Amino acid sequence: MDTKEYILRRSGKKDRILHGTLLTQVATHRDDDESKHRGYEITLYETPDGQHWVQWIYTRTYSGPVTRADYQEVATLADALAAVEAFKPQKWVPHSGNVLDFFGARMQIAVQYEYDELLSALYRELGLRDER
């Protein structure tokens, strides 16, 4: 495998430099128009010692540009897929928590749907069956 240097980002924390191999990267972006762009990106890496890393990035441009990022180290590819499936993308989407916040609640549902589509793309990229 071809080992390269990658920079993993985590919101509010120092970036991490990773030496490893890019296994796959998938992204979903919704562009109603330039001012309402939002999307997720998931990247999987493997290090020479066999560890796996997952990187999540969320971007949006409506209401001002925002980028959120996180990463996680796991032992195996199966653990990486479990981490991707367990991840809750809604945590980065604004929502007041008020039951009357119809727009926010609708956005939460839409983001989960888009993330589920992204997971399906990830499985396809890895040549695996999506059995969720």
Phi and psi in degrees as GROMACS dihedral restraints (atoms count N, CA, C in turn):
[ dihedral_restraints ]
;  ai    aj    ak    al  type     phi  dphi    fc
    3     4     5     6     1   -86.0    20    10
    4     5     6     7     1   111.0    20    10
    6     7     8     9     1   -90.3    20    10
    7     8     9    10     1   132.1    20    10
    9    10    11    12     1  -133.6    20    10
   10    11    12    13     1   172.3    20    10
   12    13    14    15     1   -96.1    20    10
   13    14    15    16     1   130.1    20    10
   15    16    17    18     1  -125.7    20    10
   16    17    18    19     1   152.0    20    10
   18    19    20    21     1  -109.8    20    10
   19    20    21    22     1   119.5    20    10
   21    22    23    24     1   -97.3    20    10
   22    23    24    25     1   134.9    20    10
   24    25    26    27     1  -107.9    20    10
   25    26    27    28     1   146.6    20    10
   27    28    29    30     1  -139.7    20    10
   28    29    30    31     1   125.1    20    10
   30    31    32    33     1   -56.0    20    10
   31    32    33    34     1   130.4    20    10
   33    34    35    36     1    75.7    20    10
   34    35    36    37     1     4.1    20    10
   36    37    38    39     1  -129.3    20    10
   37    38    39    40     1   169.1    20    10
   39    40    41    42     1   -71.0    20    10
   40    41    42    43     1   141.9    20    10
   42    43    44    45     1   -63.0    20    10
   43    44    45    46     1   155.7    20    10
   45    46    47    48     1  -117.3    20    10
   46    47    48    49     1   134.3    20    10
   48    49    50    51     1   -92.4    20    10
   49    50    51    52     1   129.4    20    10
   51    52    53    54     1  -122.7    20    10
   52    53    54    55     1   133.3    20    10
   54    55    56    57     1  -105.5    20    10
   55    56    57    58     1   116.3    20    10
   57    58    59    60     1  -175.4    20    10
   58    59    60    61     1  -162.2    20    10
   60    61    62    63     1  -117.7    20    10
   61    62    63    64     1   134.0    20    10
   63    64    65    66     1   -75.0    20    10
   64    65    66    67     1   117.5    20    10
   66    67    68    69     1   -83.9    20    10
   67    68    69    70     1   -47.7    20    10
   69    70    71    72     1  -166.8    20    10
   70    71    72    73     1   159.6    20    10
   72    73    74    75     1  -145.0    20    10
   73    74    75    76     1   129.1    20    10
   75    76    77    78     1  -130.3    20    10
   76    77    78    79     1   151.8    20    10
   78    79    80    81     1  -146.2    20    10
   79    80    81    82     1   149.4    20    10
   81    82    83    84     1  -131.6    20    10
   82    83    84    85     1   132.8    20    10
   84    85    86    87     1  -134.6    20    10
   85    86    87    88     1   136.4    20    10
   87    88    89    90     1  -111.4    20    10
   88    89    90    91     1   120.7    20    10
   90    91    92    93     1  -122.9    20    10
   91    92    93    94     1    84.9    20    10
   93    94    95    96     1   -64.4    20    10
   94    95    96    97     1   -42.0    20    10
   96    97    98    99     1  -163.6    20    10
   97    98    99   100     1   172.3    20    10
   99   100   101   102     1   -56.1    20    10
  100   101   102   103     1   -30.3    20    10
  102   103   104   105     1   -82.3    20    10
  103   104   105   106     1    -7.9    20    10
  105   106   107   108     1  -122.8    20    10
  106   107   108   109     1    29.5    20    10
  108   109   110   111     1   -70.7    20    10
  109   110   111   112     1   137.8    20    10
  111   112   113   114     1  -151.0    20    10
  112   113   114   115     1   153.0    20    10
  114   115   116   117     1  -173.1    20    10
  115   116   117   118     1   161.7    20    10
  117   118   119   120     1  -117.9    20    10
  118   119   120   121     1   152.9    20    10
  120   121   122   123     1  -136.5    20    10
  121   122   123   124     1   134.3    20    10
  123   124   125   126     1  -123.6    20    10
  124   125   126   127     1   132.0    20    10
  126   127   128   129     1  -129.3    20    10
  127   128   129   130     1   135.6    20    10
  129   130   131   132     1  -114.1    20    10
  130   131   132   133     1   135.5    20    10
  132   133   134   135     1  -127.7    20    10
  133   134   135   136     1   157.2    20    10
  135   136   137   138     1  -129.5    20    10
  136   137   138   139     1   134.0    20    10
  138   139   140   141     1   -93.3    20    10
  139   140   141   142     1   162.3    20    10
  141   142   143   144     1   -57.2    20    10
  142   143   144   145     1   -26.8    20    10
  144   145   146   147     1   -85.1    20    10
  145   146   147   148     1     5.9    20    10
  147   148   149   150     1    91.4    20    10
  148   149   150   151     1    -2.4    20    10
  150   151   152   153     1   -73.0    20    10
  151   152   153   154     1   155.8    20    10
  153   154   155   156     1  -120.3    20    10
  154   155   156   157     1   147.9    20    10
  156   157   158   159     1  -129.8    20    10
  157   158   159   160     1   140.6    20    10
  159   160   161   162     1  -116.1    20    10
  160   161   162   163     1   134.0    20    10
  162   163   164   165     1  -121.0    20    10
  163   164   165   166     1   127.6    20    10
  165   166   167   168     1  -112.5    20    10
  166   167   168   169     1   138.2    20    10
  168   169   170   171     1  -136.3    20    10
  169   170   171   172     1   132.5    20    10
  171   172   173   174     1  -121.2    20    10
  172   173   174   175     1   131.9    20    10
  174   175   176   177     1  -129.9    20    10
  175   176   177   178     1   148.4    20    10
  177   178   179   180     1  -150.7    20    10
  178   179   180   181     1   153.6    20    10
  180   181   182   183     1  -120.6    20    10
  181   182   183   184     1   -13.4    20    10
  183   184   185   186     1   -71.0    20    10
  184   185   186   187     1   148.9    20    10
  186   187   188   189     1    58.3    20    10
  187   188   189   190     1    28.1    20    10
  189   190   191   192     1    97.3    20    10
  190   191   192   193     1   147.8    20    10
  192   193   194   195     1   -68.6    20    10
  193   194   195   196     1   135.6    20    10
  195   196   197   198     1  -139.7    20    10
  196   197   198   199     1   136.2    20    10
  198   199   200   201     1  -130.4    20    10
  199   200   201   202     1   131.7    20    10
  201   202   203   204     1  -122.4    20    10
  202   203   204   205     1   142.5    20    10
  204   205   206   207     1  -145.2    20    10
  205   206   207   208     1   150.3    20    10
  207   208   209   210     1  -154.3    20    10
  208   209   210   211     1   160.7    20    10
  210   211   212   213     1  -146.2    20    10
  211   212   213   214     1   162.6    20    10
  213   214   215   216     1  -148.0    20    10
  214   215   216   217     1   138.5    20    10
  216   217   218   219     1   -96.8    20    10
  217   218   219   220     1   135.1    20    10
  219   220   221   222     1  -138.2    20    10
  220   221   222   223     1   167.8    20    10
  222   223   224   225     1   -80.0    20    10
  223   224   225   226     1   -41.9    20    10
  225   226   227   228     1  -130.4    20    10
  226   227   228   229     1   169.0    20    10
  228   229   230   231     1   -63.0    20    10
  229   230   231   232     1   -38.8    20    10
  231   232   233   234     1   -60.4    20    10
  232   233   234   235     1   -40.1    20    10
  234   235   236   237     1   -66.1    20    10
  235   236   237   238     1   -36.6    20    10
  237   238   239   240     1   -64.5    20    10
  238   239   240   241     1   -43.4    20    10
  240   241   242   243     1   -65.2    20    10
  241   242   243   244     1   -38.3    20    10
  243   244   245   246     1   -63.3    20    10
  244   245   246   247     1   -40.2    20    10
  246   247   248   249     1   -65.2    20    10
  247   248   249   250     1   -40.7    20    10
  249   250   251   252     1   -64.0    20    10
  250   251   252   253     1   -42.4    20    10
  252   253   254   255     1   -67.7    20    10
  253   254   255   256     1   -34.9    20    10
  255   256   257   258     1   -79.0    20    10
  256   257   258   259     1   -18.5    20    10
  258   259   260   261     1   -61.7    20    10
  259   260   261   262     1   137.3    20    10
  261   262   263   264     1  -106.9    20    10
  262   263   264   265     1   100.0    20    10
  264   265   266   267     1   -66.3    20    10
  265   266   267   268     1   -22.1    20    10
  267   268   269   270     1   -63.4    20    10
  268   269   270   271     1   -20.4    20    10
  270   271   272   273     1   -61.8    20    10
  271   272   273   274     1   -20.5    20    10
  273   274   275   276     1  -100.7    20    10
  274   275   276   277     1     1.9    20    10
  276   277   278   279     1  -102.0    20    10
  277   278   279   280     1   129.6    20    10
  279   280   281   282     1   -63.2    20    10
  280   281   282   283     1   133.3    20    10
  282   283   284   285     1  -158.6    20    10
  283   284   285   286     1   131.1    20    10
  285   286   287   288     1   -73.6    20    10
  286   287   288   289     1   -19.8    20    10
  288   289   290   291     1    84.9    20    10
  289   290   291   292     1    -8.8    20    10
  291   292   293   294     1   -76.2    20    10
  292   293   294   295     1   130.9    20    10
  294   295   296   297     1   -62.9    20    10
  295   296   297   298     1   -19.9    20    10
  297   298   299   300     1   -85.7    20    10
  298   299   300   301     1    -2.8    20    10
  300   301   302   303     1   -81.8    20    10
  301   302   303   304     1    75.7    20    10
  303   304   305   306     1   -60.2    20    10
  304   305   306   307     1   -44.5    20    10
  306   307   308   309     1   -61.2    20    10
  307   308   309   310     1   -45.7    20    10
  309   310   311   312     1   -63.5    20    10
  310   311   312   313     1   -41.8    20    10
  312   313   314   315     1   -65.0    20    10
  313   314   315   316     1   -41.8    20    10
  315   316   317   318     1   -63.2    20    10
  316   317   318   319     1   -39.9    20    10
  318   319   320   321     1   -63.5    20    10
  319   320   321   322     1   -40.8    20    10
  321   322   323   324     1   -58.8    20    10
  322   323   324   325     1   -43.8    20    10
  324   325   326   327     1   -65.7    20    10
  325   326   327   328     1   -44.6    20    10
  327   328   329   330     1   -62.1    20    10
  328   329   330   331     1   -41.5    20    10
  330   331   332   333     1   -65.0    20    10
  331   332   333   334     1   -41.1    20    10
  333   334   335   336     1   -63.6    20    10
  334   335   336   337     1   -41.2    20    10
  336   337   338   339     1   -60.6    20    10
  337   338   339   340     1   -46.9    20    10
  339   340   341   342     1   -63.4    20    10
  340   341   342   343     1   -38.8    20    10
  342   343   344   345     1   -66.8    20    10
  343   344   345   346     1   -39.7    20    10
  345   346   347   348     1   -61.3    20    10
  346   347   348   349     1   -39.6    20    10
  348   349   350   351     1   -62.8    20    10
  349   350   351   352     1   -38.8    20    10
  351   352   353   354     1   -64.5    20    10
  352   353   354   355     1   -40.1    20    10
  354   355   356   357     1   -62.9    20    10
  355   356   357   358     1   -40.9    20    10
  357   358   359   360     1   -61.1    20    10
  358   359   360   361     1   -41.8    20    10
  360   361   362   363     1   -63.4    20    10
  361   362   363   364     1   -38.1    20    10
  363   364   365   366     1   -61.8    20    10
  364   365   366   367     1   -47.4    20    10
  366   367   368   369     1   -60.1    20    10
  367   368   369   370     1   -43.1    20    10
  369   370   371   372     1   -60.8    20    10
  370   371   372   373     1   -44.0    20    10
  372   373   374   375     1   -60.1    20    10
  373   374   375   376     1   -34.6    20    10
  375   376   377   378     1   -86.3    20    10
  376   377   378   379     1    -3.4    20    10
  378   379   380   381     1    72.8    20    10
  379   380   381   382     1    27.4    20    10
  381   382   383   384     1  -111.2    20    10
  382   383   384   385     1   155.3    20    10
  384   385   386   387     1   -80.6    20    10
  385   386   387   388     1   135.7    20    10
  387   388   389   390     1   -84.8    20    10
  388   389   390   391     1   104.6    20    10
  390   391   392   393     1  -109.6    20    10
  391   392   393   394     1    26.5    20    10
